[in-house]
Amino acid sequence: MGELAEMTINGLLCQECGGYLEDFEEPGYPRTCEDCLAYEKNKKRPTKDCTPS
């Protein structure tokens, strides 16, 4: 397994964007950074006007 994959699995890197997490801890499970969590929370579904026809 590659170094980046191990760091992601161990929780040092965000599982969505690959950025370092602010606490620099490795809890032993994949985690998501605050920015990715905020993006998912604020993401809106497309309206009928936005969908391709």
Long-range contacts (C-beta under 8 A, 24 or more apart in sequence): none
